[in-house]
Each structure stands twice: as C-alpha cells, then as structure tokens.
C-alpha cells in the first residue's frame, strides 16, 4: 500500500512540477515584456491629443517661452516663421510654433530612435506645407503636430502619419490656416542666433 502511494506521488510530481514551472516562465515573460502586452492601435486617430485655448501672440524680440508640450502644439510664438522643409538640426520652438499657426504640419523624431532610412521615410511622407526636424525632448520616437493637435507615433512606418495628414493637414485647426510655411526663413538667418524674435 505504501509502495503504491509513493509511486502515485512520484508520478504526480513528475507531471505537475514542469507544468507549474512553465506557468512561472510564461508569467515572467509577460511581466517583463511590456511592449507586447500594451500594443498600440495604429488603425485610427483615437490617440490624438487636443489642446484648446492656445494663445497666438507674437513674443517680444529675445523673449523666451516654456511650452507645456514637447514638442509644442501651439501658443505664443516668434515673429518669424521657418521655411518649409527637412532640417537635420533641431529648429527653434518659438519659430516652429509660428509655422503651426499657419497650418503647417510639424513632424519630429528622436535621433536615438530613428536612423537615416527612417528619416528618409518621414521626409517622403511630409506634406508640402510641412517641416521635419529632430526633437530629442519628446517621449515617442516620432510625433506629428498641427496647431492644437498632436499624436505620438511608434516610428516612421506608423500608418497614422497618413491618417493624421489626411485629417488635419489642410490646417483647419490653425488660426491662419492658409498662410503656409512657404516664405519663411532659414533658422541660420534668424536674428539673435535663432532665439525667438
């Protein structure tokens, strides 16, 4: 009788121990892999952040401003706006915000998350009335912004770039939607070395 009981216990241990250990491994994998457990839905624009009540006054020459968003989604800004295009250096925020006032789309990326091929991919998706520039003080690898609207993106291949441009690229949210970024200045030509002016 004791021998039969011992045999049952040995068989039960041989079956149950691997099952329990595999469950521990699975739960450890899920707990340590936050990226797969929190998937981002890239099929719609539900994650667009909206910022209402933005002021749009010109700053005094040399005046600096701290924006609550990174990158900013609107607000008081520099007198000069930037020419449309692709920039390989960060652009002055206060001048880029003036572009947003004109209905410009501003695509920004983290240099530690987006390589040269990714930058090229972003440039290909940039609308004519758009600015592309690095911006390392943002949490997401890529962020797309128009006046009062902003969306954090997973990267250059995020399909929401096209959706966002289709929805907001006409500049309808901006105070001066048809002014455009064309006719702006190069950041190197800004007064005060690019400081808000």
N, C-alpha and C positions, 0 to 999 in steps of 0.2 A: 504494500500500500504506500509506504513512504517512497519507495523507488519510483512508483508511477507518478506520485505528486511531484517529486523532484524533476522527473522528465518533462512534465507539463510546464513547470516553472521555467525550465531551460528553454523550451520551445517558445514560450510566451516572451521571454526576454529577447530571444533571437529575432523575433518578429517586431516587437514593439520598440526596442531601442533604436533601430535605424529609422523607423517612422518618426519618432519623437525628434531625433537629431536632424532629419531632413526638414521638418517643420521649423525648427530653430534656425536653420540655414536660410530658409526662404524668408522668414520674417526679418532676419538680419539683413538680407539683400534688399528687401523693400524699404526698410528703415534707413539704410544708408544711401539709397538711390532716389533722391528727391526729384530728379529731373523726370523720371518715368512715372512717378506717382502723381505729379502735378503737371499734366500735359496742358499746353496752351492751345486753345481752339483758334486756328488761323483761318477759319472759313467765313468769318464775319467781322464786323466792326464793333461788336459789343464792348470791347475793352477801351474804346476811345474815351479819353478824359476830356471833360468840357470845363472851361474856365470862363465864367461870366463876369461882367462888371469891370473889364480891363480898361484902364485909362489909356489915352493915347496922346499925351502932351509931349512936346519937344523938351529935352533936357537942356540946361544951360551949358555952354561950352566948358568942357572939362569936368562937368558934373558926373559922378558915378552913381550907379543904381544896383541894388541887390534884388534879383528876381526870385520869386518863390519856387519856380520850377527850373529844372536843369535838363535840357535847355529851356529858356523862357518861351512862353506861349503867347506873349503879348505884354503890353504895358507901355509906360512912358519910354521914350527912346531918343536916340541921337538924331540930329538934324539931317545927316547924310545917310542914304541907304547904299547897299552894296550892289554891284553889278551881278546879274545872274551868272551862274556857272559853277564849276567844280573847283574847290580850293583844297590844297594839300596841307594847309596850316589852319589852326583854329581862327575863326573870324570874330571880331568884336561883337559881343552880345547886343549891345545897345543899337548898333547899326543893323544887325540882322533882324532885330525886332521891328525896325522901321520897314524892312522888306516885308515882314509878316503883315504889317498894316496895309501894304499894297497888294495883298492877296497872294504873296509868294509861298511856295511850298519849301520848307527847310528840312532836308534830310541830314541827320548827323549820325556819326558812328564812333565807336570806341576803337582806338588804334590797336589795343591789345586783343580785340576780338575779331576784327575784320582785316583780312590780308589784302594784297594788291588785287587779286582776282575778285574779291568781294567788293572792293571799291569800284572797280570797273563795272561790275554788275549793278551796283547802285547808280552809277553815272548813267547807265543805259536806261534806267527807269525814271530818271529825273525829268520832270516836265520842263518845257521851255521857260516857264516862269518859275524857276526853281534854283535853289542853292544847295550844294552838297559840301559839307565840311566835317573835319574831325571834331569830336567833342568828348573828351575823356571823363568829364564830370557828370556822366549820366550812368544810370544803373544798367540799362538794357544795351545789348550790342549795337542796335540801330534804333533810332527814334525818328518819327516823321511828325512834323508840326506845321500847322497853319494857325492863323490868328484864332485863339480861343479853343483850339482842338489839338490833341496830342495823342500819339499812340506809340507805346513801347513795342518793339518788334524783336523777333527771335534772331534775325540776321538778314543778309542781303536777299536770300531766297524766300523770305516770308511773303506769301501771296497777298497779304493785306496791304502791301505797298500800293499795288494796282487798285485795290478796292478803295483805299483812302484817297488816292489821287482822283479817282472817278467821282467820289462823293464830295470832296472838299477842294479839289484842285482849281476850280473856277474862281476861288476867292470869295465866295458868298458870305463867309463869316467875318471878313475883314472890313474895317471902317472905310477903306479906299480900295475896293475890290478890283478896279480896272486900271490901277496906276502902274502895276508891274514893277519888276526889279530892273528891267532894262533902263539904261541911262544912269545907273548907279555908279559908284566909284570903286576903284580897287583899294583894298584895305591899306596897301602901302602908300597910297596917296592921301590918306585921311589926315586932317590936321591933328596936331598933338600926338603924333605917332600912333594913331588908331584909337586913342581914348575917345570916349563918347564926345561928339562935337555936333 
